[in-house]
Amino acid sequence: MYAFNPDGTIKWMRKLSRFEIASTPAIGGDGTIYFAGDSCGAIHALNPDGTQKWTYVTNAYTRCAPAIGLGQRLYSGYLADPNFSNNGGLLAFGP
């Protein structure tokens, strides 16, 4: 994952494995970067400088991009297992 300065130079870079990122990121109003991870179905949050803010392990398949709602509440869909035998659901984080 890369962040760029307005002049196009690299501001920071964070190397992620294919197990850490499985969705496009969403960026909150405070600059927090949210994305879903494939391995163990984690939701990750990075600080605006690219450092880890938090990780929440869902133990479900969270491959869709998180969505940010009112009040910075974060939403992410999930599947309960890879064989699609469970309909899954919706996770919500925040106030």
Secondary structure, DSSP 8 states (H G I E B T S, - for coil): -EEE-TTS-EEEE----TTT--S--EE-TTS-EEEEETTTTEEEEE-TTS-EEEEEE-SSB--S--EE-GGG-EEEEEBSSTT--S--EEEEE--
